[in-house]
């Protein structure tokens, strides 16, 4: 089983990718960049281009970044996507990912991301154009999609369209756009979508995406024999989603799992899914130190570095018992000294879960 670190706008930037790869990357096969928008003037925003530059990659951690990092492209125009893909190829990347999943209104209102799913005729035309023009270029195209825009039944037509083109990999988030990131997963619709895709001749590798937040759930999908049986039994008892995941025929087709929020809350999750040891307090503290150092070089102002770290702490409080007042102190910190004093306090005062 392969594990991928999902793209998350403003979060999975190169300071995070470098820090995570150095400490926990052994069990991550690919890291996806936050999307780079391919603008009509054939230019990237400076901060987006900066995130993809090889000079900002820790080459000790990423021994083969051309395959280990995948730039994600946001576009709904053939010419701009092709230009962006070629720009990434010139930087040495072997794959780009087409974003057809972002649910943000600012994206979908302009007909990009999951907004492209509303017009299947144009989507088909768009995919035909990019695969035709890039066919002979030395770069692969993968696709990240949802099951539809507002109705999971839209997935049937979408899968028929995707099956026509030689994508390297098809990542399916088991929700529609209107779900955003909340609500129950549409696992039966996911199951049906994969079946239709294969029946229509789709040959791309299948990657599953959606709510993999613990080793008990994710491990049950394909690495069950590696996961502690006590954890499995507890998850079976308490988690109906787990039982549904285990019963889907389509999981035999899955070759990779893309994880986003799960890796933010537990940076060792892919290791645990692979049967390795659980995250320790010392590891998390060291990781947070590396993140701070990385962001310190990325962001010019100390206060903004702290604000960036607070985005990570929004996912981490569950690791600390009775931590409300200590988390509040971290959130109130406005200097490097205050921040690290508050962080040291929570690690020394709270039980690590």
C-alpha positions in Angstrom: 0.0 0.0 0.0 1.2 3.5 -0.9 0.5 6.6 1.2 0.3 10.1 -0.1 0.4 13.4 1.8 -2.6 15.4 0.4 -2.3 19.0 -0.8 -3.7 21.5 1.6 -3.7 25.2 0.6 -1.4 27.3 2.8 -0.4 24.3 4.9 1.5 21.6 3.0 4.1 24.1 1.8 7.8 23.2 1.4 8.7 23.9 5.1 6.2 21.2 6.2 7.2 18.8 3.4 10.9 19.1 4.2 10.3 18.6 8.0 7.9 15.8 7.6 9.9 13.9 5.0 13.0 14.2 7.2 11.3 12.6 10.2 8.4 10.5 9.0 8.8 10.3 5.2 9.9 6.7 5.0 6.2 5.6 4.7 5.1 8.5 2.4 5.4 7.8 -1.3 4.3 11.2 -2.6 3.8 14.7 -1.3 1.4 16.9 -3.2 2.0 20.7 -3.3 -0.9 23.1 -2.7 -2.4 24.0 -6.0 -0.5 26.3 -8.4 -3.0 28.4 -10.4 -2.2 28.5 -14.1 -3.3 32.1 -14.8 -4.5 33.3 -18.2 -1.3 35.4 -18.6 0.9 32.3 -18.3 2.4 33.3 -15.0 2.4 31.8 -11.5 2.0 33.8 -8.4 5.5 34.3 -6.9 4.7 32.5 -3.7 3.2 29.5 -5.6 6.2 29.2 -7.9 8.6 29.5 -4.9 6.9 26.5 -3.3 7.8 24.3 -6.2 11.3 25.5 -6.8 13.9 22.6 -6.4 16.2 25.0 -4.5 13.7 25.0 -1.6 13.6 21.2 -1.4 15.6 19.4 1.3 17.5 17.1 -1.1 18.8 15.0 1.8 15.3 14.1 2.7 14.0 13.9 -0.8 16.5 11.8 -2.6 14.4 11.7 -5.8 12.1 14.8 -5.6 11.1 14.4 -9.3 8.9 11.4 -8.3 8.4 12.1 -4.6 6.8 15.5 -5.0 3.8 16.2 -7.3 2.8 19.8 -8.1 -0.9 20.2 -8.3 -2.3 22.5 -11.0 -5.5 24.5 -10.9 -6.8 25.4 -14.4 -9.8 25.2 -16.6 -8.1 26.2 -19.8 -6.2 23.8 -22.0 -3.4 26.2 -22.9 -2.7 27.4 -19.4 -2.7 23.9 -18.0 -0.3 22.6 -20.7 2.0 25.6 -20.1 2.0 25.0 -16.3 2.7 21.3 -16.8 5.6 22.1 -19.0 6.9 24.6 -16.5 6.9 21.9 -13.9 8.6 19.4 -16.3 11.3 22.0 -16.8 11.9 22.0 -13.0 12.4 18.3 -13.1 9.0 16.9 -12.0 7.8 13.8 -13.6 4.1 14.2 -12.7 1.5 16.9 -12.3 -1.9 16.6 -10.7 -5.1 18.2 -12.0 -7.2 19.6 -9.3 -10.9 18.7 -9.9 -11.8 18.5 -6.2 -11.4 21.8 -4.5 -14.8 22.8 -3.1 -14.0 26.5 -2.2 -16.5 28.9 -3.6 -13.8 31.2 -4.8 -12.5 28.4 -7.0 -15.8 26.8 -8.1 -17.4 30.1 -9.0 -14.7 30.5 -11.6 -15.3 27.0 -13.1 -12.2 25.5 -11.6 -11.6 22.7 -9.1 -14.8 20.8 -8.5 -16.6 23.5 -10.4 -15.4 21.8 -13.6 -17.6 18.8 -12.6 -20.8 20.7 -13.4 -20.1 20.8 -17.1 -19.2 17.3 -18.3 -19.1 18.3 -22.0 -16.5 21.0 -21.3 -14.7 18.7 -18.9 -14.4 16.1 -21.6 -13.2 18.7 -24.1 -10.7 20.1 -21.6 -9.2 16.6 -20.7 -9.0 15.8 -24.4 -7.0 18.9 -25.1 -4.5 18.5 -22.3 -3.9 14.8 -22.9 -3.5 15.4 -26.6 -1.0 18.2 -26.2 1.0 16.6 -23.5 1.0 13.1 -24.8 4.5 13.2 -26.1 5.9 15.4 -23.3 7.9 13.7 -20.6 5.4 14.3 -17.8 2.5 12.3 -16.5 -0.9 13.6 -15.5 -2.9 12.4 -12.5 -6.4 13.5 -11.5 -7.9 14.3 -8.1 -11.7 14.4 -8.2 -14.9 14.1 -6.2 -17.9 12.0 -6.9 -19.8 14.9 -8.3 -20.7 18.5 -7.6 -24.1 18.2 -5.9 -25.2 14.6 -6.5 -23.2 11.3 -6.2 -25.0 10.0 -9.3 -23.0 12.4 -11.3 -20.0 10.1 -10.8 -21.3 7.7 -13.5 -20.8 10.2 -16.3 -17.6 11.5 -14.7 -16.0 8.0 -14.5 -16.9 7.3 -18.2 -15.1 10.5 -19.1 -12.0 9.8 -17.0 -11.8 6.3 -18.5 -11.2 7.8 -22.0 -7.9 9.3 -21.0 -4.5 7.9 -20.0 -4.2 9.4 -16.5 -1.4 8.0 -14.4 -3.6 7.8 -11.3 -7.1 8.7 -10.3 -7.7 9.9 -6.8 -11.3 10.0 -5.7 -12.5 11.9 -2.6 -15.6 10.0 -1.4 -17.8 13.1 -1.2 -19.4 15.5 -3.6 -18.5 19.2 -3.7 -21.6 20.2 -1.7 -20.4 18.0 1.2 -17.1 20.0 1.4 -15.2 18.0 4.1 -18.0 17.2 6.4 -20.8 14.7 6.6 -20.7 11.0 6.1 -18.5 9.5 3.4 -20.3 8.2 0.3 -18.6 4.9 0.3 -21.2 3.0 -1.7 -21.0 5.7 -4.4 -17.2 5.4 -4.3 -17.5 1.6 -4.7 -19.8 2.1 -7.7 -17.6 4.8 -9.3 -14.6 2.6 -9.3 -16.5 -0.3 -10.8 -17.9 1.9 -13.6 -14.4 3.3 -14.2 -12.9 -0.1 -14.7 -15.9 -1.4 -16.7 -15.4 1.5 -19.1 -11.7 0.7 -19.6 -10.2 3.0 -17.1 -6.6 1.8 -16.4 -5.3 4.4 -14.0 -4.2 3.4 -10.5 -6.9 4.2 -7.9 -6.1 6.3 -4.9 -8.7 6.6 -2.1 -9.2 9.9 -0.2 -11.4 10.8 2.7 -11.3 10.7 6.5 -8.4 8.5 7.1 -7.5 9.8 10.5 -6.3 6.8 12.5 -4.4 3.6 12.0 -7.3 1.5 13.1 -9.5 2.8 10.2 -6.9 3.1 7.5 -5.0 0.0 8.4 -8.2 -2.0 8.1 -8.5 -1.2 4.5 -5.5 -3.0 3.1 -2.9 -3.5 5.8 -5.0 -5.3 8.4 -2.5 -8.0 9.0 0.0 -5.4 10.2 -2.3 -3.6 12.7 -2.5 -4.6 16.3 -5.6 -6.9 16.7 -6.7 -5.1 19.9 -6.9 -1.9 18.0 -8.8 -3.6 15.2 -11.3 -5.2 17.5 -12.0 -1.9 19.2 -12.4 -0.1 15.9 -14.7 -2.9 14.6 -16.9 -2.3 17.7 -17.0 1.5 17.6 -16.7 2.5 14.0 -19.4 1.7 11.4 -17.4 3.3 8.7 -14.6 0.8 9.2 -17.0 -2.1 8.7 -18.3 -0.5 5.5 -14.8 0.1 4.2 -13.9 -3.5 4.8 -16.9 -4.7 2.9 -16.4 -2.7 -0.3 -15.3 -4.8 -3.3 -13.6 -1.8 -4.9 -10.9 -1.7 -2.2 -9.2 -4.5 -4.0 -8.5 -1.9 -6.7 -7.0 0.7 -4.4 -3.2 1.0 -4.6 -2.8 4.2 -2.6 -4.4 6.2 0.2 -4.2 10.0 0.2 -4.2 11.5 3.7 -4.5 15.2 4.7 -5.9 16.2 8.1 -5.0 12.8 9.5 -1.3 13.5 8.9 -1.6 17.0 10.4 -3.0 15.6 13.6 -0.6 12.6 13.6 2.5 13.0 11.5 3.4 9.4 12.1 0.1 8.1 10.8 1.5 6.5 7.7 4.1 4.7 9.8 1.3 3.3 12.0 -0.7 2.3 9.0 2.4 0.4 7.8 2.6 -1.5 11.1 5.2 0.7 12.7 5.3 2.3 16.2 3.0 5.0 17.4 3.9 8.7 17.6 5.8 9.7 20.7 5.8 13.0 22.6 9.5 13.5 21.9 8.9 13.0 18.1 6.1 15.5 18.0 8.1 18.1 20.0 11.1 17.6 17.7 8.8 17.8 14.6 7.3 21.1 15.8 10.8 22.5 16.4 11.7 21.6 12.8 8.5 23.2 11.5 9.2 26.4 13.4 12.8 26.5 11.9 11.4 25.9 8.5 8.8 28.6 8.7 11.3 31.0 10.2 13.2 30.9 7.0 10.0 31.0 4.9 8.1 33.8 6.7 9.9 37.1 7.5 8.1 38.2 10.6 8.2 36.3 13.9 4.5 36.9 14.7 3.5 35.4 11.4 5.6 32.3 12.0 3.7 31.8 15.2 0.4 32.2 13.4 1.4 29.6 10.9 2.3 27.2 13.7 -1.0 27.8 15.4 -2.7 26.4 12.2 -0.9 23.1 13.1 -1.9 23.2 16.7 -5.5 23.3 15.7 -5.0 19.6 14.8 -2.8 18.6 17.7 -4.7 19.2 20.9 -6.2 15.7 21.0 -2.7 14.4 21.9 -2.7 16.1 25.3 -5.0 15.2 28.2 -6.7 18.0 30.1 -4.9 20.6 27.9 -7.4 23.4 27.4 -5.5 26.0 29.5 -2.2 25.0 27.9 -3.5 25.2 24.4 -5.0 28.6 25.2 -1.5 29.8 26.3 0.0 28.6 23.0 -2.7 30.5 21.1 -2.0 33.7 23.1 1.8 33.6 22.4 3.0 36.5 20.3 6.8 36.1 20.5 9.2 33.2 19.9 10.0 33.0 23.6 6.3 33.0 24.7 5.5 30.3 22.1 8.3 27.9 23.1 7.6 28.5 26.8 4.0 27.5 26.2 4.9 24.5 24.1 7.4 23.2 26.7 4.7 23.7 29.3 2.1 21.5 27.6 4.6 18.7 27.0 5.8 18.7 30.6 2.4 19.1 32.2 0.0 17.0 30.1 -0.2 13.3 29.6 0.6 12.5 26.0 -2.2 10.4 24.3 
